[in-house]
Amino acid sequence: DGGQAAKGRSAFYKLVEQDKVSFVLGDFFVTDSLLPLAEKAHVVLSCQPLSPAIYNPSYKYCFNTAALTSSATAAVGWMGATYPGQSAVIGLPDDLPGHATAASVLNAMKVFGLKGQAIFFPANTTDFSSVATRVKGINPQLFGATGEATIYKAVRESGYKGQFAGFGLASTNNLISQVPPSEMEGYVGPAYYTEFDTPPTQLAKDFKQAYTVKYGKWDDPSIAGLGTLYAVIAGIQKADSIDPAQVANALAHGLTYESPGQSYQ
């Protein structure tokens, strides 16, 4: 969809009207525009939304099935318990996902006792010097960022000495491929199962091995959206059916299942 609602709707209509699909996996850019379409078509939409629109109880076929929102809340909860009452700044791109993430993270910080604020940077920028200067000036006890890893390098080079705290799922290997490990020392944040040399679940081990066999090596692919697929699989298994209404009912009444990246409930 290229992050554009009109393209997303066109793609959805093609999938439903021409290809006759029963299940659609959606990303976070255009989810809101697809909710009424999925509901009208009685097609299960398993997606990773950032806005709260999906929680309207009138939507019976639409489900938030990714860790994008819940992982940040869990991270903030851990940070609040580990660093109670401390100040925190999060840097985010100045776009729809960035602002939606900021609202969610700042609300969680308020609940868990952190003194939080957000700094936004142009979504396509590669120059984070102005952000780094602001972070150095504010001098929070915790700093985290989403969207770009190199922002950490700029912030550290500004002279900031505080704690780097990841409030979203970002592969540590990807971070240190862009930022010298010495400048990321002490970073804490959520991790996927597949980040560990020995993943803690069999599914994560199998997935990592299968990926390595197919592509020759494990190169830390983004697996953020896999929860949307594994939710549908779990719903089909619970319903023992591929009928969208039955799968939607199974998803709506409680499931616990694994994906290669994390556990879900």
N, C-alpha and C positions, 0 to 999 in steps of 0.2 A: 504493500500500500504506500510505501515511501513516506509514511508518516502523515498522509493526507486522507481525510475522512471520505472524500468523494471517490478516491481510488479504492479505499477499503470497502465501501459499499458496492462498487462495481465488481470487485473480486468476490465479495460475498454472494451477490446475485448469480454470478457465473457458477460458483461452487454449488449453490442450492438449486437453481433453475436448470442449468445445463448438465452439471455433473451428478446431480441428485445425491449429494452427500447428506449424511445424518449428523455428523459431528464436525465442528470447526474449531481450530486452535487459533486464538487471537493474540496479537501483541498489545503493548500498552498505549500506542499512539492513537489508535482509532476505535478503541473498545466501545466508548460511549455511543458512537454512531451505529454500532452493530447490535446493541442490546435489543431495541424494538424489532429489528429485522429478524433476529434469531427467535424471538418470542412469537412473532407472527407466523414464522415458517415452521415452528415446533422443531427446531434444530438445536441440539445442544451446543452452546458456545462455552468452551473451556478456555479461559483467558487470564491475562496478568494485568488487570487494570490498576491505574493509580488514583483515579477519582472514586468517590463513594457512590456514584450513580448506580453501580451494579447491585448495591444492597437494597434497592427498592424491592419490597416484598412481592410486587406484582410480576417480577421476572421469575419464572419457574424453570426456565431452560438455560439460564446464564449463571456461570459460576467463576469465582475468583479462585484459581487453582495453582497459582505460582507463589514463590517465596519472596517476591520483590518487596511487598509491603510488610509482611510479618517478620521477615528477617531483620529489618531495620528496627522494628519495635523491640524485638528480643535483644538486639545489640544494645539499644539505649537502656533497656532494663538492666542488663549486666553492667553497663558503664555506670548507671546511677547507683547500683549497689556497691560497686568497686571504688568509685570516686564520688562519694555523696556530696552534693551541694556545690560541685565544681562548675566552672564556666566552660562552655563548649561552643565552638563555631564550626559550622558545616559549609563547605563550598560546593555549589551546584551550578549546572548550566542554566542559563536564562531561557528556558523553554517549558513546554507543558509538563513533561516528566519531572523536570527540575523543581518547578514550583509545587507540583503535587507532592513530591517527595519531601520538600521542605515543610509543608503543612503537617504531614504525617509525623516526621521526625521531631519537629518543634513541639507538637502536642505531646508526643511521648516523653520528651525531655521534661516538660512541665509536670507531667504525671509522676515521673521517676526522680524528680528533684535536682535536675541539672539546669543551669542557667544558660539557655541556648539562644543562639541567633544564627541567621543564615547570611551568606555572602554569595551573590550571583555573578557569573562571568558569561560573556558571549558564548553561545553554544558551539561555535566553530573556531574559537580562538585557540592559538597555541602559545600565546604570551600571557603568563600568569603573574607578571611582575606587580601589577597593581593590586591583585588579590593578595599576593604575598605581603605587600607593604601594609595592607589593611589588617591582615592577620597579625603581623608583627606589632602593629600599633595597639590592637585590642589585647594582644597577649593572653589568649584564653589558656586555661589549663589543658584542654583537650581540643584537638583539631582533626576533622575528617573531611573527606571529599568524595564526590561521586562524579562519574563521567570521564575524568582524566587522571592518570597516575602522575604525570609530570608536574601537576600542581604541588605535589608534596616536595619535589625537588626545589621548586621556586620558593616555597614557604621556608624550607630548611635553610636555603642559601640567604634568605632575608635576615637570618639571625634568630629565628624562632627556636626556642629550646624546649617547648612543651611536649606533651604526649600526643602521638599520632593515634587516632582511634577511628577505625573503619565502621561506619554506620550502615554499610550495605555489603552485599556479597561481591567481593573482588578477589580474584585469585592472587595469592601472594607471589607466585612465580611470575605472573604478568606484571605485578607492581615492580618487582626488582629487575625485570627485564628492561624497564624504562627509567628506573631510579636506582642509583648506586645502593647496594645493600647497607652500606655504612650509614646512609642518610635515612634509611627506613628502620634501623635498629630500634626495637622496642614497640613497633607497630602491633596493635591488637585489633582484631575484628572477626566477623563471622567467616566460616570456611565451609566449602563443599566437602562432602565425603571423599570425592575423587582427588582432592588436593593432597591427601596423605599418601605416603609411599605404600603403606598397607591400609587400604580403605577399611573402615569399620563395619561395612555391610557386604554381604555376598553379591548383591545386585551391583553395587558400586565397583567391586572387584571385576565382575564379569563385564560390565560396561567398559571399564578402562582397558581391559585386555582385548575386547572385541575392537575397540577403536584403534588400539595400537597395532593389531593384526592388519586392519584395513588400511591405515594411513602410514604405517611404518614407525610411528613414535607417538607418544602422548605429548601434545603441545598445548595443553591447557585450553581446550575449546570452551567457549561460553555454553554452559548448560542451564542457564537461568530459566529458559522456557520449557525445559523437559517436564516440569510438574504438570503442565497443561495436558501433555500426552498421557502420562501415567495416571492422572485422575480419570481420564476417559477409560483407560484399560481397567482400572479398579472398579469403575461404575459398571462396565460391561460384565465383569466377572461376578460382581455382587448380584446384579440383576439377572444373570444367566440369559442375557438377551442383548440384541443390538437394536432393539426398538428405542428410539430417542426418549419417548415418554417414560419407559421403564428405567432407562439409564439415568434420566434426570431425577426420577424419584429416588433411586439408590444414592445418587450424589447428595440429594437434599436431606437425607436422614442419617448421616454420619458414616464416615469411612476413615479408617487408618490404613495407610499404605506407604510403600517405599518408592522413591525414585532414585536414580543414580547420584543425585546431588544432596538430597536431604529426605527426612521423614515428614509425612504430612498427616494431619488429622482434620 
